[in-house]
Amino acid sequence: MPFTIIDMLYGGLAPAVVALAIWFVARRVLREDAAARYAPSLALVIGFSAGYWLVWWKEAHGYWMPKFPYDLLAFVVAAAMIFGPVVHTRGVSRFERMLMYVLFGLTAAWLLVPTRPAVQPIRHLYVLGFGPALAAVAFLFDGVCERFRGPLLPGLLTFTGMCTAMVLLLSGTTSFALTVGAGAAALSGITVSMLWTHSANLKGMSLACCTLLCGGMLIGQFNTTNTTVPLASYIILPLAPLLMWCALRGPLSKGTGFVGGMKRVALPVIACLVVVGLAAIAGLRAKAG
Amino acid sequence: MRIFSSSMLVLALFVMGCDAEMGEQRTSGSSSGSAPTTDAGGDSLTSSGTTGDTGTTDDSSATDDAGTSDDAGSTAGAAIADGEVALTPDNTDVVFIGTHADPAKPDPRTCEFTDFDGTATVEDGALTAVSVTIQTEGITTFNPMLTDHLRNPDFFNALEYPEAKFESTSIEAGEDGTVTITGDLTLLAETKPVTFPATVSTEDGLTLNAEFTIDRTEWGMTARQDGVLKEVELQIIIGG
């Protein structure tokens, strides 16, 4: 068992409870427009940060200021907590929002891509690749958030986050798995809160959520020596929630209640399961062979 | 729809670029992993069985490139040439044993460094200096997933800290072939002094046998202490 009870409490329960509490406090304290944009973002990021820093404190790393680029993920996600809701302010056009996302994505990539000599010669290519990719994922995910209300979407995101943590665990880094796991736990708190605030829109947290998932996979891919987990696993998982677009029309869009909900999340769930399955099989094969 | 298409195009380009670059990274990773693989000693060694069971690297190479003629199966030590012994995985084992924190299920895990080089200096029949540089990505265990976990940021962080070093600062002779070796151990870019006893013979080549324990947290390897004990047993065997 790679995780201890303390890991579960700090990296699982604490983020979920904090996210739940922040969601309701933010919606009560902030004005309606601000609450709609900030509540999801604040709940996700403060919940995630609570788990992240509790685990950090438990692991006694001996330093608090970031030492490696991967240490910056928590700070980049925290920046997205403010940046995401701001670009959803009324009056900001889609084009302007896309530009802001690209700017944010490039900055995030510049901070997260390692600076060690082996990466340095082509580091700018990674930055130029990851930045627009993160922006595109967040932009497309905005549309998903606008179209799907209720606990279905945060539930799917929780599942995606857990699968992401699982892949990071299979790649051999427990601390990265705990980092993304804390985000998944915070998303589970938001899922629960959506049972009472069914009509809330989650687009305010779109950027923070995509930064966490894409950034988690980026640091996992760049900072582990694992040779068994397929590259596709790192790339497909953060894109899985975008498959919700396929549920807007056609047979997957039909049906109501539990069955209808399951049909809408079927494609992303299958994609996540396949990706985790491939990573697990690759690990087992390596162990056997 | 146009925005959707152009976004997917950007993504596809990134994925293709990523795939090509990552392929290179993976190839280099696996090549170092395949360096002199050994039977790393089974999955549940007890400390009493470590020396014999840790699996030496030289089962198929009686003579190495450095010209030494040692063999794990023989009793001859590592060959001394001009007062120096080239330490390689062919004549030296550098092994560490981590133990789980659960006292009911300690499951000691034996791990071996398979990529290192160094020098031992022998003057007038006495060992006077030892220095070894270890490539941390060359860790090998019985389980590829455990090997990955040890190489990654939770433990050795081999990509950020590719080298670990030991350099002796003094070697004091004791009785009956025992010596006390003091030196600087560099791990995760932290350099700390360590002192440990060893049994040394230079009669038929150099043989050295040392077993000691370090506290990994002193070098900043603090992660997962609730899962793996901070005390790590080290074994260094030259020649035997």
Interface residues (C-beta under 8 A of the other chain):
Chain A: P2 T4 I6 D7 K58 E59 A60 H61 G62 F68 Y70 R94 M98 P114 R116 A118 I122 L125 Y126 G129 F130 P132 A133 A136 V137 F139 L140 L170 S171 G172 T173 T174 S175 F176 Q221 N223 T224 T225 N226 T227 T228 L231 I235 L239 G283 A286 K287
Chain B: I3 F4 S7 M8 V10 L11 L13 F14 V15 G17 C18 D19 E21 M22 G23 Q25 R26 G29 S30 G33 E137 N143 P144 M145 D148 H149 R151 N152 P153 D154 A158 L159 E160 T217 G220 T222 A223 R224 Q225 D226 G227
